Amino acid sequence: MEEKFSWYRNMPPENRSWVGLVAQAGIAAFTEWFRHPDQKAAVSADVFGTAPRELTRAVSLQQTVQMVRTTIEVVEDRIDDGLTETPEESRILREGMLRYSREIAFATAQIYAQTAELRGAWDARLEALIVDAVLRGEEDDALLSRASTLGWAARTDITVMVGLAPNDDPEAVVDGMHRAGRHRPVAGYDGPGLSVLAGVQGDRLIAVVGGVTGDPVVVLRALAGQFAPGPVVIGPVVGELTAASRSAEAALSGLRAAVAWPDAPRPVLADDLLPERAVAGDELARACLLEEIYRPLAEAGSALLETLSVYLEQAASLEAAARILFVHPNTVRYRLRRVTDITGLTPSQARSAFTLQIALVLGRLAEAAKPL
């Protein structure tokens, strides 16, 4: 093995010693079984039981197959070198080697399958803990440590997607989300695969997604297909995993409020559901509408707020708003363009008008609540 395999030459002395003991144990177990061929060969205990369980982490399945094949080749060479006295004895010994090699192969597959199953179960529990920690708002280094244990590669551009979970086995649902994140066939986007941590909690499917560069709706559209029918909400993109709880809070709030917007796109940004979230009692959404819409308009001058309010009350009629304000329609048109420049919302569009109307209501309530 030292002559043929570089991986064996580069192994620490302790592991090389264990590999040698396993090979010797295999030959000794074969010799004992060949003396008593009627007995069932306990390959797993006799051969692999000599090595610690940690060796399966240091030696891959492919390397184990190479080790077993080399050991068998050495024994077969000894047969050809005169280990037996007659051709019949040589034939019987070779047949015994074939039968025992089959048992070795099955035992190897079983050991690595059990190791993979245990590792997969541990990874699944750890992933569920990470998703739960994000939802509960944990923002410490332990979260990063757990994620790195699972091979989490994303450093920035992290968001949380929430929606209804399919009526399927939770493990299959999570595996499907992982596959969608790795491959993600999105038209017009050629970026790298996404890092995904997912979990099923009750009837909800939560996905923590890293590496979301560009438009989140475009990048994550393929992942939306992993959710059950119904709304799928994307939280704001944050800079690091320890801040993902803020994205999760907004996404969950959006999922609760999405019923108020039956025609919402799928997936939909939590920020696009700000008015529904505010009406449903989300204080963060109310604060966003105040800080990002009402206050900038108020600081730009009372004329903008007054013009916007009258325009919305007059069913988006420029002429009617101009008559009430005693100004030319072009003045109303100019002020509305200023509203769009400040807020990014177009008052003539129904959805934007609804958001602006809720922001005006919240702003007036906030102004009325100020102490005199």
LUMKOL-404911 format. One line per 5 residues: for each residue y, z, x of C-alpha. Coordinates in steps of 0.02 Angstrom, whole numbers, plus 50000, padded with zeros to 5 digits. Example, Ala and Ser with C-alpha at 12.3 -4.5 7.8 and 13.67 -1.06 7.14 Angstrom:
49775 50390 50615 ~ 49947 50357 50684
end
This chain:
50000 50000 50000 ~ 50118 50037 50143 ~ 50088 49863 50212 ~ 50109 49771 50046 ~ 50244 49865 49948
50420 49905 50003 ~ 50441 50027 49858 ~ 50299 50132 49930 ~ 50373 50129 50105 ~ 50542 50185 50038
50474 50330 49935 ~ 50505 50510 49988 ~ 50357 50584 50084 ~ 50314 50703 49941 ~ 50296 50563 49815
50197 50457 49937 ~ 50078 50603 49959 ~ 50056 50616 49770 ~ 50022 50429 49755 ~ 49891 50442 49891
49808 50588 49801 ~ 49803 50488 49639 ~ 49720 50340 49728 ~ 49592 50454 49811 ~ 49560 50544 49647
49528 50377 49563 ~ 49397 50329 49692 ~ 49315 50500 49683 ~ 49312 50496 49492 ~ 49234 50323 49495
49099 50383 49616 ~ 49058 50532 49504 ~ 49055 50424 49347 ~ 48944 50294 49433 ~ 48817 50431 49470
48814 50475 49284 ~ 48859 50315 49190 ~ 48805 50389 49022 ~ 48948 50514 49028 ~ 49115 50464 48956
49244 50438 49092 ~ 49387 50564 49074 ~ 49504 50454 49174 ~ 49668 50532 49122 ~ 49620 50708 49173
49517 50662 49327 ~ 49637 50537 49404 ~ 49814 50557 49342 ~ 49798 50742 49312 ~ 49813 50773 49499
49996 50718 49500 ~ 50145 50805 49420 ~ 50222 50730 49263 ~ 50384 50697 49358 ~ 50294 50563 49459
50303 50445 49308 ~ 50492 50444 49332 ~ 50478 50401 49517 ~ 50343 50268 49496 ~ 50367 50132 49367
50228 50058 49261 ~ 50232 49898 49363 ~ 50215 49997 49525 ~ 50070 50095 49452 ~ 49981 49933 49407
50007 49872 49586 ~ 49936 50035 49652 ~ 49782 50026 49540 ~ 49752 49843 49583 ~ 49765 49879 49770
49644 50024 49757 ~ 49518 49916 49664 ~ 49536 49778 49793 ~ 49501 49901 49934 ~ 49343 49963 49849
49284 49785 49815 ~ 49314 49740 49998 ~ 49204 49887 50047 ~ 49068 49818 49933 ~ 49078 49651 50024
49073 49741 50192 ~ 48896 49801 50163 ~ 48918 49955 50056 ~ 48764 49900 49958 ~ 48596 49845 50026
48547 49709 49901 ~ 48640 49578 49797 ~ 48577 49664 49638 ~ 48654 49830 49692 ~ 48816 49739 49732
48817 49660 49560 ~ 48786 49826 49473 ~ 48923 49909 49574 ~ 49047 49770 49533 ~ 49007 49783 49348
49037 49969 49359 ~ 49203 49937 49444 ~ 49254 49819 49303 ~ 49209 49946 49169 ~ 49298 50087 49258
49450 49977 49294 ~ 49465 49949 49107 ~ 49468 50136 49077 ~ 49599 50156 49213 ~ 49707 50022 49132
49697 50105 48961 ~ 49734 50276 49035 ~ 49885 50207 49128 ~ 49954 50127 48970 ~ 49927 50288 48871
50016 50397 48998 ~ 50169 50285 49009 ~ 50172 50262 48821 ~ 50171 50451 48796 ~ 50308 50472 48926
50414 50337 48844 ~ 50386 50415 48672 ~ 50439 50587 48733 ~ 50589 50515 48822 ~ 50636 50413 48669
50623 50566 48556 ~ 50732 50666 48675 ~ 50858 50525 48686 ~ 50865 50512 48497 ~ 50899 50699 48479
51031 50691 48615 ~ 51115 50541 48533 ~ 51118 50632 48365 ~ 51199 50782 48450 ~ 51334 50671 48527
51375 50588 48360 ~ 51380 50758 48276 ~ 51495 50826 48412 ~ 51614 50680 48386 ~ 51621 50713 48200
51650 50899 48227 ~ 51794 50864 48346 ~ 51722 50923 48511 ~ 51830 50860 48654 ~ 51756 50938 48811
51667 50873 48967 ~ 51497 50918 48893 ~ 51517 50769 48777 ~ 51541 50652 48925 ~ 51393 50729 49016
51276 50702 48869 ~ 51335 50524 48845 ~ 51312 50481 49029 ~ 51133 50548 49017 ~ 51100 50412 48888
51178 50279 48999 ~ 51345 50269 48908 ~ 51445 50144 49008 ~ 51608 50128 48909 ~ 51758 50215 48986
51895 50155 48869 ~ 51925 50061 48705 ~ 51817 50171 48595 ~ 51813 50175 48406 ~ 51706 50246 48266
51632 50143 48124 ~ 51569 50226 47965 ~ 51484 50161 47809 ~ 51333 50187 47699 ~ 51163 50195 47784
51027 50071 47734 ~ 50878 50139 47639 ~ 50765 50128 47790 ~ 50691 50237 47925 ~ 50836 50317 48021
50760 50272 48190 ~ 50747 50090 48138 ~ 50927 50093 48076 ~ 50990 50164 48241 ~ 50886 50040 48342
50958 49897 48241 ~ 51134 49957 48279 ~ 51093 49965 48465 ~ 51026 49787 48464 ~ 51177 49722 48370
51291 49804 48497 ~ 51199 49730 48646 ~ 51194 49552 48581 ~ 51336 49542 48455 ~ 51349 49356 48412
51533 49348 48364 ~ 51615 49178 48346 ~ 51762 49156 48460 ~ 51723 49310 48565 ~ 51636 49300 48734
51659 49479 48795 ~ 51521 49592 48864 ~ 51401 49689 48755 ~ 51458 49847 48669 ~ 51404 50025 48708
51342 50102 48545 ~ 51292 50278 48496 ~ 51234 50290 48315 ~ 51170 50418 48194 ~ 51121 50434 48011
51192 50586 47922 ~ 51141 50597 47742 ~ 51189 50433 47660 ~ 51313 50387 47797 ~ 51287 50284 47955
51405 50327 48097 ~ 51426 50220 48253 ~ 51527 50267 48406 ~ 51567 50102 48491 ~ 51639 50077 48665
51710 49923 48749 ~ 51806 49863 48595 ~ 51933 49747 48676 ~ 52034 49632 48566 ~ 52041 49635 48377
51920 49772 48319 ~ 51883 49682 48155 ~ 51829 49525 48249 ~ 51733 49616 48384 ~ 51639 49731 48265
51604 49610 48124 ~ 51424 49583 48180 ~ 51392 49771 48178 ~ 51451 49782 47997 ~ 51291 49693 47946
51190 49846 47998 ~ 51268 49951 47859 ~ 51213 49956 47677 ~ 51317 49864 47546 ~ 51485 49947 47523
51641 49980 47625 ~ 51634 49989 47814 ~ 51784 50072 47896 ~ 51840 50060 48078 ~ 51940 50203 48151
52083 50179 48274 ~ 52036 50128 48451 ~ 52059 50274 48572 ~ 52062 50283 48761 ~ 51910 50392 48796
51756 50467 48719 ~ 51830 50642 48710 ~ 51963 50573 48592 ~ 51837 50486 48478 ~ 51846 50629 48352
52019 50569 48301 ~ 51951 50396 48266 ~ 51805 50473 48170 ~ 51923 50579 48063 ~ 52024 50426 48012
51869 50321 47980 ~ 51788 50454 47869 ~ 51950 50476 47774 ~ 51957 50288 47749 ~ 51778 50284 47686
51817 50415 47555 ~ 51974 50322 47499 ~ 51902 50145 47508 ~ 51843 50156 47327 ~ 52027 50141 47276
52035 49967 47355 ~ 51886 49871 47283 ~ 51939 49707 47366 ~ 51955 49780 47540 ~ 51883 49669 47678
51722 49719 47763 ~ 51746 49791 47889 ~ 51919 49863 47859 ~ 52031 49961 47975 ~ 52065 50142 47929
52250 50106 47960 ~ 52245 49972 47825 ~ 52191 50107 47702 ~ 52338 50221 47740 ~ 52410 50216 47563
52242 50256 47481 ~ 52210 50392 47607 ~ 52382 50467 47576 ~ 52356 50469 47388 ~ 52185 50550 47416
52270 50692 47510 ~ 52247 50643 47693 ~ 52391 50731 47782 ~ 52369 50623 47938 ~ 52391 50465 47834
52546 50537 47751 ~ 52618 50580 47921 ~ 52584 50403 47984 ~ 52672 50324 47835 ~ 52821 50438 47859
52834 50416 48047 ~ 52793 50231 48058 ~ 52875 50163 47900 ~ 52996 50277 47808 ~ 53088 50360 47951
53116 50199 48052 ~ 53189 50119 47895 ~ 53297 50270 47860 ~ 53362 50269 48039 ~ 53405 50084 48022
53529 50122 47883 ~ 53529 50168 47700 ~ 53555 49987 47649 ~ 53379 49939 47701 ~ 53298 50080 47602
53405 50043 47450 ~ 53372 49856 47456 ~ 53185 49881 47480 ~ 53176 50007 47337 ~ 53271 49895 47216
53171 49741 47268 ~ 53005 49828 47235 ~ 53065 49899 47069 ~ 53118 49725 47013 ~ 52944 49653 47037
52989 49568 47202 ~ 53129 49463 47126 ~ 53265 49418 47250 ~ 53389 49367 47115 ~ 53363 49523 47009
53381 49636 47162 ~ 53540 49543 47216 ~ 53619 49565 47045 ~ 53586 49752 47043 ~ 53650 49774 47222
53801 49658 47192 ~ 53757 49555 47346 ~ 53705 49375 47379 ~ 53517 49338 47373 ~ 53527 49284 47555
53585 49460 47598 ~ 53432 49531 47511 ~ 53324 49405 47602 ~ 53400 49454 47770 ~ 53375 49641 47738
53193 49613 47689 ~ 53164 49518 47852 ~ 53234 49670 47941 ~ 53108 49778 47848 ~ 52970 49664 47911
53035 49672 48090 ~ 53038 49862 48086 ~ 52875 49899 47994 ~ 52770 49743 48019 ~ 52746 49734 47830
52806 49592 47719 ~ 52878 49657 47555 ~ 52839 49495 47463 ~ 52652 49519 47491 ~ 52566 49629 47363
52467 49735 47486 ~ 52617 49765 47600 ~ 52726 49803 47448 ~ 52602 49935 47391 ~ 52602 50017 47563
52792 50015 47570 ~ 52803 50089 47395 ~ 52690 50235 47442 ~ 52790 50263 47602 ~ 52952 50269 47500
52877 50395 47379 ~ 52816 50506 47520 ~ 52982 50492 47609 ~ 53080 50545 47456 ~ 52965 50693 47428
52985 50743 47610 ~ 53174 50730 47599 ~ 53176 50834 47440 ~ 53070 50968 47521 ~ 53191 50994 47665
53286 51159 47656 ~ 53469 51144 47607
end
